[in-house]
Amino acid sequence: MTVMLVTGAAGFIGSHLCDALIERGHRVIAFDNLSMGRMENLSQCLDHPSFSFHQADVVDSDTVNSIGAEAELIVHLAAYKIPRYGKAIDTLRINTHGIFNVLDLAAKTGAKVVAASTSDVYGKNPDLPFSEESDSLFGPSTVPRWSYAVSKLLDEHLALAYQEAYGFPVTLARLFGSYGPRHHLSWWGGPQSVFINAIIKGEPVEIHGDGLQTRSFCYVSDTVDGLLRMIENHNANGEIFNIGSVQEISIRDLAFLIKKISKTRGDMKLQYVPYETFGKYEDVRRRIPSIEKARQMLDFEPRVTLDEGLRQTIEWQREQIQ
Ligand SMILES: NC(=O)c1ccc[n+]([C@@H]2O[C@H](COP(=O)([O-])OP(=O)(O)OC[C@H]3O[C@@H](n4cnc5c(N)ncnc54)[C@H](O)[C@@H]3O)[C@@H](O)[C@H]2O)c1
């Protein structure tokens, strides 16, 4: 049994990770300010004797230090994601101050830190698939969307610099589009979440840009499996890993696939929203990971097909919006 501090525990990925850690016999100290997470996500863990929850802000260093003092391993997931809708300051503040506090704690206690980064750190790099050694290519600072990628890239540099300076192990997970039950029922949860809502309700599906931009979607049990391998495998120490699915799909095709799997009646109406609607905005045209490193070093392999994952997610989402 390892004592683990999980920040962002009440969020989408965090709550599934907590379920898995408890099931594997670890003690979990869950930490979340509930700004985007929900206690309901943790309902499976709440009564477990090895689980405790603390509503607290990761930006507050004293709180992080006192709540995390006993932790032998810290999984840092607390973050703000999408600056497109005007949360750029929160994104930059939480994503940078948060990791400073987590790393300062680990520098004192020697705990291993596994931190969530993002596929967005590859930015507009046109060379696919992205390997962990690929370049980061961002647009100008006048485009707020890059602030998320920049904050996560700074997190990565900070984690590696602290490891070098203080000697505790860090592992960085570059997560690619995770989806599944408990994802947010808004754009915060990703396009699949919004598309499922619209399709179930028979409303127009909002496509940003021409819909030919591509992404890959990884079912949350596979994302969590990747994180568990990074948590439990010493080979992962000091390393960065892409964790995601290698199946590339355009956003428009994703809408058609969800429509087909949901077996809803009637035609689907696509409503194209130009990027200009979001002010000065740039999108990533294609995004697909190489997961060779995680395959070789961690024996990681996503198992849930997109069809099956979407089927389960649609089923869950139907229950949520009824
Ligand atoms: N979901 C994805 O597809 C994806 C892709 C790439 C990277 N990531 C990263 O994975 C991590 C988890 O993402 P998620 O999808 O579960 O997001 P989420 O928003 O569901 O979870 C994040 C959690 O952090 C909490 N939080 C935010 N600010 C906080 C603060 N100041 N103090 C304490 N808690 C705070 C929120 O309440 C929320 O519960 C994030 O770091 C995110 O950047 C996710």
The ligand as an SDF file (V2000), in Angstrom:
LIG
                    3D

 44 48  0  0  0  0  0  0  0  0999 V2000
   -9.5280   15.0300  -20.2420 N   0  0  0  0  0  0  0  0  0  0  0  0
   -8.6080   15.0700  -21.1830 C   0  0  0  0  0  0  0  0  0  0  0  0
   -8.8420   14.6530  -22.3030 O   0  0  0  0  0  0  0  0  0  0  0  0
   -7.2460   15.6360  -20.9040 C   0  0  0  0  0  0  0  0  0  0  0  0
   -6.3480   15.7650  -21.9770 C   0  0  0  0  0  0  0  0  0  0  0  0
   -5.0920   16.2880  -21.7290 C   0  0  0  0  0  0  0  0  0  0  0  0
   -4.7180   16.6310  -20.4490 C   0  0  0  0  0  0  0  0  0  0  0  0
   -5.6100   16.5000  -19.4360 N   0  0  0  0  0  0  0  0  0  0  0  0
   -5.1850   16.9040  -18.0920 C   0  0  0  0  0  0  0  0  0  0  0  0
   -5.5890   15.9010  -17.1720 O   0  0  0  0  0  0  0  0  0  0  0  0
   -5.9490   16.5010  -15.9330 C   0  0  0  0  0  0  0  0  0  0  0  0
   -7.3550   16.0760  -15.5340 C   0  0  0  0  0  0  0  0  0  0  0  0
   -8.2450   16.4900  -16.5560 O   0  0  0  0  0  0  0  0  0  0  0  0
   -9.8110   16.2130  -16.4700 P   0  0  0  0  0  0  0  0  0  0  0  0
  -10.2720   16.0490  -17.8520 O   0  0  0  0  0  0  0  0  0  0  0  0
  -10.0920   15.1770  -15.4710 O   0  0  0  0  0  0  0  0  0  0  0  0
  -10.3120   17.6390  -15.9870 O   0  0  0  0  0  0  0  0  0  0  0  0
  -11.4110   18.0250  -14.8820 P   0  0  0  0  0  0  0  0  0  0  0  0
  -11.6600   19.4780  -15.0460 O   0  0  0  0  0  0  0  0  0  0  0  0
  -12.5500   17.0970  -14.9270 O   0  0  0  0  0  0  0  0  0  0  0  0
  -10.6050   17.7580  -13.5320 O   0  0  0  0  0  0  0  0  0  0  0  0
   -9.7360   18.7010  -12.9730 C   0  0  0  0  0  0  0  0  0  0  0  0
  -10.0780   18.8280  -11.5060 C   0  0  0  0  0  0  0  0  0  0  0  0
   -9.2060   19.8070  -10.9180 O   0  0  0  0  0  0  0  0  0  0  0  0
   -9.9600   20.5630   -9.9910 C   0  0  0  0  0  0  0  0  0  0  0  0
   -9.3060   21.8650   -9.8220 N   0  0  0  0  0  0  0  0  0  0  0  0
   -9.2140   22.8800  -10.7090 C   0  0  0  0  0  0  0  0  0  0  0  0
   -8.5760   23.9050  -10.1600 N   0  0  0  0  0  0  0  0  0  0  0  0
   -8.2440   23.5450   -8.8920 C   0  0  0  0  0  0  0  0  0  0  0  0
   -7.5820   24.1880   -7.8140 C   0  0  0  0  0  0  0  0  0  0  0  0
   -7.1300   25.4350   -7.9320 N   0  0  0  0  0  0  0  0  0  0  0  0
   -7.4090   23.5150   -6.6660 N   0  0  0  0  0  0  0  0  0  0  0  0
   -7.8810   22.2500   -6.5260 C   0  0  0  0  0  0  0  0  0  0  0  0
   -8.5330   21.5840   -7.5110 N   0  0  0  0  0  0  0  0  0  0  0  0
   -8.7100   22.2350   -8.6690 C   0  0  0  0  0  0  0  0  0  0  0  0
  -11.3430   20.6900  -10.6170 C   0  0  0  0  0  0  0  0  0  0  0  0
  -12.3520   20.9650   -9.6580 O   0  0  0  0  0  0  0  0  0  0  0  0
  -11.5130   19.3200  -11.2670 C   0  0  0  0  0  0  0  0  0  0  0  0
  -12.1770   18.4280  -10.4130 O   0  0  0  0  0  0  0  0  0  0  0  0
   -5.7670   17.9950  -16.1120 C   0  0  0  0  0  0  0  0  0  0  0  0
   -4.4980   18.3560  -15.6290 O   0  0  0  0  0  0  0  0  0  0  0  0
   -5.8190   18.1850  -17.6120 C   0  0  0  0  0  0  0  0  0  0  0  0
   -5.0940   19.3180  -18.0160 O   0  0  0  0  0  0  0  0  0  0  0  0
   -6.8630   16.0190  -19.6350 C   0  0  0  0  0  0  0  0  0  0  0  0
  1  2  1  0
  2  3  2  0
  2  4  1  0
  4  5  1  0
  4 44  2  0
  5  6  2  0
  6  7  1  0
  7  8  2  0
  8  9  1  0
  8 44  1  0
  9 10  1  0
  9 42  1  0
 10 11  1  0
 11 12  1  0
 11 40  1  0
 12 13  1  0
 13 14  1  0
 14 15  2  0
 14 16  1  0
 14 17  1  0
 17 18  1  0
 18 19  2  0
 18 20  1  0
 18 21  1  0
 21 22  1  0
 22 23  1  0
 23 24  1  0
 23 38  1  0
 24 25  1  0
 25 26  1  0
 25 36  1  0
 26 27  1  0
 26 35  1  0
 27 28  2  0
 28 29  1  0
 29 30  1  0
 29 35  2  0
 30 31  1  0
 30 32  2  0
 32 33  1  0
 33 34  2  0
 34 35  1  0
 36 37  1  0
 36 38  1  0
 38 39  1  0
 40 41  1  0
 40 42  1  0
 42 43  1  0
M  CHG  2   8   1  16  -1
M  END
$$$$
